[in-house]
Amino acid sequence: MDIQTFGDYARWHPQVHVLLADGLVRGKGVFYVMPRFDIHTLTELFRTNILKMLKQEGGIEDGMMEKILK
């Protein structure tokens, strides 16, 4: 993961770039491809959890969270 930000305080635009394998390597080096899943569900879970973490750390207020989640 890599966090990248653009803009200034008024137009702050953070992004997270992730390189993710679609499977795993087991045993003797055999790669197993994971079954397909709904990427939109994963995206919403990630987004919601990041916002919760930011709120716990005092990095975001409720009003801003509501705007982002619309």
PDB file of N, CA, C and O in Angstrom:
ATOM      1  N   MET A   1       0.833  -1.172   0.000  1.00  0.00           N
ATOM      2  CA  MET A   1       0.000   0.000   0.000  1.00  0.00           C
ATOM      3  C   MET A   1       0.880   1.238   0.000  1.00  0.00           C
ATOM      4  O   MET A   1       1.977   1.255   0.557  1.00  0.00           O
ATOM      5  N   ASP A   2       0.363   2.259  -0.637  1.00  0.00           N
ATOM      6  CA  ASP A   2       1.054   3.533  -0.678  1.00  0.00           C
ATOM      7  C   ASP A   2       0.011   4.637  -0.576  1.00  0.00           C
ATOM      8  O   ASP A   2      -0.963   4.649  -1.329  1.00  0.00           O
ATOM      9  N   ILE A   3       0.213   5.562   0.352  1.00  0.00           N
ATOM     10  CA  ILE A   3      -0.696   6.694   0.499  1.00  0.00           C
ATOM     11  C   ILE A   3      -0.131   7.851  -0.312  1.00  0.00           C
ATOM     12  O   ILE A   3       1.046   8.195  -0.202  1.00  0.00           O
ATOM     13  N   GLN A   4      -0.995   8.439  -1.125  1.00  0.00           N
ATOM     14  CA  GLN A   4      -0.586   9.558  -1.965  1.00  0.00           C
ATOM     15  C   GLN A   4      -1.604  10.678  -1.760  1.00  0.00           C
ATOM     16  O   GLN A   4      -2.811  10.435  -1.762  1.00  0.00           O
ATOM     17  N   THR A   5      -1.118  11.893  -1.585  1.00  0.00           N
ATOM     18  CA  THR A   5      -2.034  13.016  -1.384  1.00  0.00           C
ATOM     19  C   THR A   5      -1.768  14.111  -2.408  1.00  0.00           C
ATOM     20  O   THR A   5      -0.649  14.290  -2.888  1.00  0.00           O
ATOM     21  N   PHE A   6      -2.820  14.823  -2.721  1.00  0.00           N
ATOM     22  CA  PHE A   6      -2.745  15.960  -3.634  1.00  0.00           C
ATOM     23  C   PHE A   6      -3.511  17.119  -3.027  1.00  0.00           C
ATOM     24  O   PHE A   6      -4.354  16.919  -2.152  1.00  0.00           O
ATOM     25  N   GLY A   7      -3.230  18.301  -3.472  1.00  0.00           N
ATOM     26  CA  GLY A   7      -4.005  19.465  -3.081  1.00  0.00           C
ATOM     27  C   GLY A   7      -3.503  20.103  -1.805  1.00  0.00           C
ATOM     28  O   GLY A   7      -2.472  19.724  -1.249  1.00  0.00           O
ATOM     29  N   ASP A   8      -4.272  21.090  -1.358  1.00  0.00           N
ATOM     30  CA  ASP A   8      -3.954  21.796  -0.129  1.00  0.00           C
ATOM     31  C   ASP A   8      -5.043  21.501   0.899  1.00  0.00           C
ATOM     32  O   ASP A   8      -5.870  20.615   0.685  1.00  0.00           O
ATOM     33  N   TYR A   9      -5.052  22.220   1.994  1.00  0.00           N
ATOM     34  CA  TYR A   9      -5.998  21.957   3.085  1.00  0.00           C
ATOM     35  C   TYR A   9      -7.456  22.028   2.616  1.00  0.00           C
ATOM     36  O   TYR A   9      -8.276  21.196   3.005  1.00  0.00           O
ATOM     37  N   ALA A  10      -7.769  23.006   1.793  1.00  0.00           N
ATOM     38  CA  ALA A  10      -9.156  23.195   1.347  1.00  0.00           C
ATOM     39  C   ALA A  10      -9.591  22.131   0.337  1.00  0.00           C
ATOM     40  O   ALA A  10     -10.773  21.798   0.260  1.00  0.00           O
ATOM     41  N   ARG A  11      -8.658  21.606  -0.422  1.00  0.00           N
ATOM     42  CA  ARG A  11      -8.978  20.612  -1.455  1.00  0.00           C
ATOM     43  C   ARG A  11      -8.070  19.388  -1.330  1.00  0.00           C
ATOM     44  O   ARG A  11      -7.517  18.902  -2.316  1.00  0.00           O
ATOM     45  N   TRP A  12      -7.932  18.911  -0.112  1.00  0.00           N
ATOM     46  CA  TRP A  12      -7.073  17.759   0.151  1.00  0.00           C
ATOM     47  C   TRP A  12      -7.671  16.523  -0.494  1.00  0.00           C
ATOM     48  O   TRP A  12      -8.865  16.268  -0.342  1.00  0.00           O
ATOM     49  N   HIS A  13      -6.867  15.752  -1.210  1.00  0.00           N
ATOM     50  CA  HIS A  13      -7.361  14.597  -1.956  1.00  0.00           C
ATOM     51  C   HIS A  13      -6.439  13.394  -1.725  1.00  0.00           C
ATOM     52  O   HIS A  13      -5.533  13.147  -2.520  1.00  0.00           O
ATOM     53  N   PRO A  14      -6.671  12.639  -0.629  1.00  0.00           N
ATOM     54  CA  PRO A  14      -5.824  11.473  -0.385  1.00  0.00           C
ATOM     55  C   PRO A  14      -6.246  10.273  -1.237  1.00  0.00           C
ATOM     56  O   PRO A  14      -7.424  10.114  -1.558  1.00  0.00           O
ATOM     57  N   GLN A  15      -5.288   9.443  -1.593  1.00  0.00           N
ATOM     58  CA  GLN A  15      -5.541   8.211  -2.341  1.00  0.00           C
ATOM     59  C   GLN A  15      -4.680   7.108  -1.742  1.00  0.00           C
ATOM     60  O   GLN A  15      -3.598   7.369  -1.216  1.00  0.00           O
ATOM     61  N   VAL A  16      -5.160   5.895  -1.825  1.00  0.00           N
ATOM     62  CA  VAL A  16      -4.373   4.741  -1.405  1.00  0.00           C
ATOM     63  C   VAL A  16      -4.221   3.837  -2.622  1.00  0.00           C
ATOM     64  O   VAL A  16      -5.210   3.418  -3.223  1.00  0.00           O
ATOM     65  N   HIS A  17      -2.988   3.543  -2.974  1.00  0.00           N
ATOM     66  CA  HIS A  17      -2.700   2.636  -4.080  1.00  0.00           C
ATOM     67  C   HIS A  17      -2.282   1.292  -3.474  1.00  0.00           C
ATOM     68  O   HIS A  17      -1.445   1.242  -2.573  1.00  0.00           O
ATOM     69  N   VAL A  18      -2.873   0.212  -3.976  1.00  0.00           N
ATOM     70  CA  VAL A  18      -2.616  -1.111  -3.420  1.00  0.00           C
ATOM     71  C   VAL A  18      -2.253  -2.075  -4.541  1.00  0.00           C
ATOM     72  O   VAL A  18      -2.906  -2.116  -5.583  1.00  0.00           O
ATOM     73  N   LEU A  19      -1.202  -2.847  -4.307  1.00  0.00           N
ATOM     74  CA  LEU A  19      -0.846  -3.937  -5.205  1.00  0.00           C
ATOM     75  C   LEU A  19      -1.238  -5.218  -4.473  1.00  0.00           C
ATOM     76  O   LEU A  19      -0.712  -5.519  -3.402  1.00  0.00           O
ATOM     77  N   LEU A  20      -2.164  -5.964  -5.060  1.00  0.00           N
ATOM     78  CA  LEU A  20      -2.758  -7.097  -4.376  1.00  0.00           C
ATOM     79  C   LEU A  20      -2.790  -8.308  -5.292  1.00  0.00           C
ATOM     80  O   LEU A  20      -3.253  -8.222  -6.429  1.00  0.00           O
ATOM     81  N   ALA A  21      -2.299  -9.432  -4.799  1.00  0.00           N
ATOM     82  CA  ALA A  21      -2.344 -10.678  -5.571  1.00  0.00           C
ATOM     83  C   ALA A  21      -3.748 -11.262  -5.492  1.00  0.00           C
ATOM     84  O   ALA A  21      -4.437 -11.095  -4.486  1.00  0.00           O
ATOM     85  N   ASP A  22      -4.167 -11.936  -6.537  1.00  0.00           N
ATOM     86  CA  ASP A  22      -5.501 -12.541  -6.540  1.00  0.00           C
ATOM     87  C   ASP A  22      -5.433 -14.021  -6.186  1.00  0.00           C
ATOM     88  O   ASP A  22      -6.193 -14.834  -6.714  1.00  0.00           O
ATOM     89  N   GLY A  23      -4.513 -14.360  -5.286  1.00  0.00           N
ATOM     90  CA  GLY A  23      -4.376 -15.744  -4.853  1.00  0.00           C
ATOM     91  C   GLY A  23      -3.243 -15.862  -3.848  1.00  0.00           C
ATOM     92  O   GLY A  23      -2.811 -14.875  -3.253  1.00  0.00           O
ATOM     93  N   LEU A  24      -2.772 -17.090  -3.672  1.00  0.00           N
ATOM     94  CA  LEU A  24      -1.677 -17.316  -2.734  1.00  0.00           C
ATOM     95  C   LEU A  24      -0.804 -18.474  -3.204  1.00  0.00           C
ATOM     96  O   LEU A  24      -1.228 -19.324  -3.987  1.00  0.00           O
ATOM     97  N   VAL A  25       0.421 -18.481  -2.703  1.00  0.00           N
ATOM     98  CA  VAL A  25       1.367 -19.543  -3.027  1.00  0.00           C
ATOM     99  C   VAL A  25       1.443 -20.467  -1.816  1.00  0.00           C
ATOM    100  O   VAL A  25       1.640 -20.019  -0.687  1.00  0.00           O
ATOM    101  N   ARG A  26       1.283 -21.771  -2.073  1.00  0.00           N
ATOM    102  CA  ARG A  26       1.333 -22.744  -0.985  1.00  0.00           C
ATOM    103  C   ARG A  26       2.308 -23.856  -1.323  1.00  0.00           C
ATOM    104  O   ARG A  26       2.686 -24.065  -2.475  1.00  0.00           O
ATOM    105  N   GLY A  27       2.694 -24.553  -0.281  1.00  0.00           N
ATOM    106  CA  GLY A  27       3.472 -25.772  -0.421  1.00  0.00           C
ATOM    107  C   GLY A  27       4.688 -25.665  -1.310  1.00  0.00           C
ATOM    108  O   GLY A  27       5.656 -24.979  -0.980  1.00  0.00           O
ATOM    109  N   LYS A  28       4.636 -26.327  -2.407  1.00  0.00           N
ATOM    110  CA  LYS A  28       5.799 -26.445  -3.304  1.00  0.00           C
ATOM    111  C   LYS A  28       5.827 -25.358  -4.375  1.00  0.00           C
ATOM    112  O   LYS A  28       6.292 -25.591  -5.491  1.00  0.00           O
ATOM    113  N   GLY A  29       5.331 -24.180  -4.037  1.00  0.00           N
ATOM    114  CA  GLY A  29       5.360 -23.069  -4.973  1.00  0.00           C
ATOM    115  C   GLY A  29       4.181 -23.009  -5.921  1.00  0.00           C
ATOM    116  O   GLY A  29       4.224 -22.286  -6.916  1.00  0.00           O
ATOM    117  N   VAL A  30       3.128 -23.759  -5.629  1.00  0.00           N
ATOM    118  CA  VAL A  30       1.935 -23.752  -6.481  1.00  0.00           C
ATOM    119  C   VAL A  30       1.090 -22.533  -6.132  1.00  0.00           C
ATOM    120  O   VAL A  30       0.806 -22.276  -4.962  1.00  0.00           O
ATOM    121  N   PHE A  31       0.692 -21.786  -7.161  1.00  0.00           N
ATOM    122  CA  PHE A  31      -0.133 -20.595  -6.972  1.00  0.00           C
ATOM    123  C   PHE A  31      -1.605 -20.966  -7.136  1.00  0.00           C
ATOM    124  O   PHE A  31      -1.999 -21.533  -8.155  1.00  0.00           O
ATOM    125  N   TYR A  32      -2.401 -20.648  -6.139  1.00  0.00           N
ATOM    126  CA  TYR A  32      -3.839 -20.903  -6.163  1.00  0.00           C
ATOM    127  C   TYR A  32      -4.571 -19.593  -6.386  1.00  0.00           C
ATOM    128  O   TYR A  32      -4.435 -18.661  -5.593  1.00  0.00           O
ATOM    129  N   VAL A  33      -5.344 -19.515  -7.453  1.00  0.00           N
ATOM    130  CA  VAL A  33      -6.111 -18.312  -7.765  1.00  0.00           C
ATOM    131  C   VAL A  33      -7.375 -18.306  -6.906  1.00  0.00           C
ATOM    132  O   VAL A  33      -8.091 -19.305  -6.827  1.00  0.00           O
ATOM    133  N   MET A  34      -7.637 -17.177  -6.269  1.00  0.00           N
ATOM    134  CA  MET A  34      -8.831 -17.034  -5.430  1.00  0.00           C
ATOM    135  C   MET A  34     -10.069 -16.922  -6.316  1.00  0.00           C
ATOM    136  O   MET A  34      -9.996 -16.413  -7.435  1.00  0.00           O
ATOM    137  N   PRO A  35     -11.205 -17.401  -5.810  1.00  0.00           N
ATOM    138  CA  PRO A  35     -12.439 -17.256  -6.599  1.00  0.00           C
ATOM    139  C   PRO A  35     -12.813 -15.779  -6.738  1.00  0.00           C
ATOM    140  O   PRO A  35     -12.418 -14.943  -5.925  1.00  0.00           O
ATOM    141  N   ARG A  36     -13.569 -15.483  -7.766  1.00  0.00           N
ATOM    142  CA  ARG A  36     -14.005 -14.095  -7.989  1.00  0.00           C
ATOM    143  C   ARG A  36     -14.905 -13.641  -6.845  1.00  0.00           C
ATOM    144  O   ARG A  36     -15.636 -14.439  -6.258  1.00  0.00           O
ATOM    145  N   PHE A  37     -14.839 -12.341  -6.536  1.00  0.00           N
ATOM    146  CA  PHE A  37     -15.681 -11.765  -5.492  1.00  0.00           C
ATOM    147  C   PHE A  37     -16.113 -10.383  -5.930  1.00  0.00           C
ATOM    148  O   PHE A  37     -15.582  -9.830  -6.893  1.00  0.00           O
ATOM    149  N   ASP A  38     -17.070  -9.833  -5.225  1.00  0.00           N
ATOM    150  CA  ASP A  38     -17.621  -8.521  -5.552  1.00  0.00           C
ATOM    151  C   ASP A  38     -16.680  -7.422  -5.061  1.00  0.00           C
ATOM    152  O   ASP A  38     -16.627  -7.144  -3.863  1.00  0.00           O
ATOM    153  N   ILE A  39     -15.949  -6.805  -5.962  1.00  0.00           N
ATOM    154  CA  ILE A  39     -14.977  -5.770  -5.613  1.00  0.00           C
ATOM    155  C   ILE A  39     -15.643  -4.542  -4.991  1.00  0.00           C
ATOM    156  O   ILE A  39     -15.024  -3.844  -4.188  1.00  0.00           O
ATOM    157  N   HIS A  40     -16.895  -4.277  -5.357  1.00  0.00           N
ATOM    158  CA  HIS A  40     -17.597  -3.113  -4.801  1.00  0.00           C
ATOM    159  C   HIS A  40     -17.846  -3.282  -3.303  1.00  0.00           C
ATOM    160  O   HIS A  40     -17.744  -2.318  -2.544  1.00  0.00           O
ATOM    161  N   THR A  41     -18.171  -4.497  -2.881  1.00  0.00           N
ATOM    162  CA  THR A  41     -18.359  -4.771  -1.453  1.00  0.00           C
ATOM    163  C   THR A  41     -17.048  -4.569  -0.700  1.00  0.00           C
ATOM    164  O   THR A  41     -17.035  -3.949   0.364  1.00  0.00           O
ATOM    165  N   LEU A  42     -15.947  -5.087  -1.240  1.00  0.00           N
ATOM    166  CA  LEU A  42     -14.644  -4.921  -0.619  1.00  0.00           C
ATOM    167  C   LEU A  42     -14.260  -3.440  -0.555  1.00  0.00           C
ATOM    168  O   LEU A  42     -13.716  -2.988   0.452  1.00  0.00           O
ATOM    169  N   THR A  43     -14.533  -2.699  -1.598  1.00  0.00           N
ATOM    170  CA  THR A  43     -14.228  -1.266  -1.639  1.00  0.00           C
ATOM    171  C   THR A  43     -14.968  -0.521  -0.534  1.00  0.00           C
ATOM    172  O   THR A  43     -14.374   0.304   0.160  1.00  0.00           O
ATOM    173  N   GLU A  44     -16.244  -0.800  -0.365  1.00  0.00           N
ATOM    174  CA  GLU A  44     -17.036  -0.123   0.666  1.00  0.00           C
ATOM    175  C   GLU A  44     -16.564  -0.491   2.071  1.00  0.00           C
ATOM    176  O   GLU A  44     -16.519   0.368   2.951  1.00  0.00           O
ATOM    177  N   LEU A  45     -16.212  -1.757   2.289  1.00  0.00           N
ATOM    178  CA  LEU A  45     -15.689  -2.169   3.595  1.00  0.00           C
ATOM    179  C   LEU A  45     -14.391  -1.436   3.908  1.00  0.00           C
ATOM    180  O   LEU A  45     -14.209  -0.938   5.019  1.00  0.00           O
ATOM    181  N   PHE A  46     -13.491  -1.369   2.936  1.00  0.00           N
ATOM    182  CA  PHE A  46     -12.214  -0.689   3.122  1.00  0.00           C
ATOM    183  C   PHE A  46     -12.438   0.795   3.413  1.00  0.00           C
ATOM    184  O   PHE A  46     -11.865   1.346   4.353  1.00  0.00           O
ATOM    185  N   ARG A  47     -13.269   1.429   2.603  1.00  0.00           N
ATOM    186  CA  ARG A  47     -13.543   2.858   2.750  1.00  0.00           C
ATOM    187  C   ARG A  47     -14.144   3.179   4.114  1.00  0.00           C
ATOM    188  O   ARG A  47     -13.718   4.123   4.779  1.00  0.00           O
ATOM    189  N   THR A  48     -15.135   2.390   4.529  1.00  0.00           N
ATOM    190  CA  THR A  48     -15.793   2.612   5.812  1.00  0.00           C
ATOM    191  C   THR A  48     -14.817   2.436   6.970  1.00  0.00           C
ATOM    192  O   THR A  48     -14.818   3.231   7.910  1.00  0.00           O
ATOM    193  N   ASN A  49     -13.987   1.401   6.909  1.00  0.00           N
ATOM    194  CA  ASN A  49     -13.028   1.158   7.991  1.00  0.00           C
ATOM    195  C   ASN A  49     -11.946   2.223   8.066  1.00  0.00           C
ATOM    196  O   ASN A  49     -11.518   2.587   9.162  1.00  0.00           O
ATOM    197  N   ILE A  50     -11.496   2.729   6.929  1.00  0.00           N
ATOM    198  CA  ILE A  50     -10.514   3.820   6.924  1.00  0.00           C
ATOM    199  C   ILE A  50     -11.120   5.068   7.571  1.00  0.00           C
ATOM    200  O   ILE A  50     -10.463   5.730   8.374  1.00  0.00           O
ATOM    201  N   LEU A  51     -12.366   5.390   7.226  1.00  0.00           N
ATOM    202  CA  LEU A  51     -13.012   6.566   7.810  1.00  0.00           C
ATOM    203  C   LEU A  51     -13.214   6.399   9.313  1.00  0.00           C
ATOM    204  O   LEU A  51     -13.038   7.357  10.066  1.00  0.00           O
ATOM    205  N   LYS A  52     -13.579   5.206   9.760  1.00  0.00           N
ATOM    206  CA  LYS A  52     -13.724   4.951  11.205  1.00  0.00           C
ATOM    207  C   LYS A  52     -12.393   5.156  11.929  1.00  0.00           C
ATOM    208  O   LYS A  52     -12.347   5.751  13.006  1.00  0.00           O
ATOM    209  N   MET A  53     -11.318   4.661  11.329  1.00  0.00           N
ATOM    210  CA  MET A  53     -10.000   4.830  11.925  1.00  0.00           C
ATOM    211  C   MET A  53      -9.612   6.310  12.003  1.00  0.00           C
ATOM    212  O   MET A  53      -9.080   6.770  13.013  1.00  0.00           O
ATOM    213  N   LEU A  54      -9.883   7.040  10.933  1.00  0.00           N
ATOM    214  CA  LEU A  54      -9.589   8.478  10.937  1.00  0.00           C
ATOM    215  C   LEU A  54     -10.388   9.203  12.019  1.00  0.00           C
ATOM    216  O   LEU A  54      -9.866  10.102  12.678  1.00  0.00           O
ATOM    217  N   LYS A  55     -11.646   8.817  12.201  1.00  0.00           N
ATOM    218  CA  LYS A  55     -12.472   9.444  13.238  1.00  0.00           C
ATOM    219  C   LYS A  55     -11.920   9.142  14.628  1.00  0.00           C
ATOM    220  O   LYS A  55     -11.836  10.039  15.467  1.00  0.00           O
ATOM    221  N   GLN A  56     -11.543   7.890  14.878  1.00  0.00           N
ATOM    222  CA  GLN A  56     -10.981   7.509  16.179  1.00  0.00           C
ATOM    223  C   GLN A  56      -9.707   8.282  16.491  1.00  0.00           C
ATOM    224  O   GLN A  56      -9.437   8.603  17.648  1.00  0.00           O
ATOM    225  N   GLU A  57      -8.932   8.577  15.466  1.00  0.00           N
ATOM    226  CA  GLU A  57      -7.667   9.288  15.647  1.00  0.00           C
ATOM    227  C   GLU A  57      -7.836  10.802  15.636  1.00  0.00           C
ATOM    228  O   GLU A  57      -6.862  11.539  15.789  1.00  0.00           O
ATOM    229  N   GLY A  58      -9.072  11.269  15.454  1.00  0.00           N
ATOM    230  CA  GLY A  58      -9.321  12.706  15.434  1.00  0.00           C
ATOM    231  C   GLY A  58      -8.961  13.373  14.124  1.00  0.00           C
ATOM    232  O   GLY A  58      -8.786  14.590  14.077  1.00  0.00           O
ATOM    233  N   GLY A  59      -8.848  12.598  13.065  1.00  0.00           N
ATOM    234  CA  GLY A  59      -8.442  13.142  11.778  1.00  0.00           C
ATOM    235  C   GLY A  59      -9.591  13.548  10.876  1.00  0.00           C
ATOM    236  O   GLY A  59      -9.367  14.093   9.796  1.00  0.00           O
ATOM    237  N   ILE A  60     -10.830  13.287  11.309  1.00  0.00           N
ATOM    238  CA  ILE A  60     -11.981  13.635  10.481  1.00  0.00           C
ATOM    239  C   ILE A  60     -13.196  13.835  11.383  1.00  0.00           C
ATOM    240  O   ILE A  60     -13.319  13.196  12.428  1.00  0.00           O
ATOM    241  N   GLU A  61     -14.084  14.724  10.970  1.00  0.00           N
ATOM    242  CA  GLU A  61     -15.301  14.999  11.737  1.00  0.00           C
ATOM    243  C   GLU A  61     -16.500  14.337  11.066  1.00  0.00           C
ATOM    244  O   GLU A  61     -16.440  13.963   9.895  1.00  0.00           O
ATOM    245  N   ASP A  62     -17.595  14.197  11.823  1.00  0.00           N
ATOM    246  CA  ASP A  62     -18.799  13.530  11.321  1.00  0.00           C
ATOM    247  C   ASP A  62     -19.320  14.151  10.019  1.00  0.00           C
ATOM    248  O   ASP A  62     -19.695  13.428   9.097  1.00  0.00           O
ATOM    249  N   GLY A  63     -19.344  15.473   9.942  1.00  0.00           N
ATOM    250  CA  GLY A  63     -19.857  16.143   8.750  1.00  0.00           C
ATOM    251  C   GLY A  63     -19.083  15.771   7.499  1.00  0.00           C
ATOM    252  O   GLY A  63     -19.674  15.545   6.442  1.00  0.00           O
ATOM    253  N   MET A  64     -17.770  15.705   7.613  1.00  0.00           N
ATOM    254  CA  MET A  64     -16.935  15.341   6.467  1.00  0.00           C
ATOM    255  C   MET A  64     -17.155  13.867   6.098  1.00  0.00           C
ATOM    256  O   MET A  64     -17.198  13.518   4.918  1.00  0.00           O
ATOM    257  N   MET A  65     -17.293  13.014   7.107  1.00  0.00           N
ATOM    258  CA  MET A  65     -17.562  11.600   6.839  1.00  0.00           C
ATOM    259  C   MET A  65     -18.866  11.428   6.053  1.00  0.00           C
ATOM    260  O   MET A  65     -18.934  10.643   5.107  1.00  0.00           O
ATOM    261  N   GLU A  66     -19.885  12.163   6.454  1.00  0.00           N
ATOM    262  CA  GLU A  66     -21.189  12.089   5.759  1.00  0.00           C
ATOM    263  C   GLU A  66     -21.053  12.520   4.305  1.00  0.00           C
ATOM    264  O   GLU A  66     -21.630  11.893   3.416  1.00  0.00           O
ATOM    265  N   LYS A  67     -20.303  13.576   4.056  1.00  0.00           N
ATOM    266  CA  LYS A  67     -20.106  14.051   2.683  1.00  0.00           C
ATOM    267  C   LYS A  67     -19.373  12.997   1.841  1.00  0.00           C
ATOM    268  O   LYS A  67     -19.728  12.764   0.686  1.00  0.00           O
ATOM    269  N   ILE A  68     -18.378  12.379   2.412  1.00  0.00           N
ATOM    270  CA  ILE A  68     -17.597  11.380   1.683  1.00  0.00           C
ATOM    271  C   ILE A  68     -18.433  10.143   1.379  1.00  0.00           C
ATOM    272  O   ILE A  68     -18.323   9.568   0.296  1.00  0.00           O
ATOM    273  N   LEU A  69     -19.264   9.732   2.329  1.00  0.00           N
ATOM    274  CA  LEU A  69     -20.047   8.507   2.171  1.00  0.00           C
ATOM    275  C   LEU A  69     -21.290   8.665   1.326  1.00  0.00           C
ATOM    276  O   LEU A  69     -21.980   7.678   1.071  1.00  0.00           O
ATOM    277  N   LYS A  70     -21.603   9.876   0.881  1.00  0.00           N
ATOM    278  CA  LYS A  70     -22.786  10.085   0.034  1.00  0.00           C
ATOM    279  C   LYS A  70     -22.590   9.471  -1.322  1.00  0.00           C
ATOM    280  O   LYS A  70     -23.480   9.547  -2.169  1.00  0.00           O
TER     281      LYS A  70
END
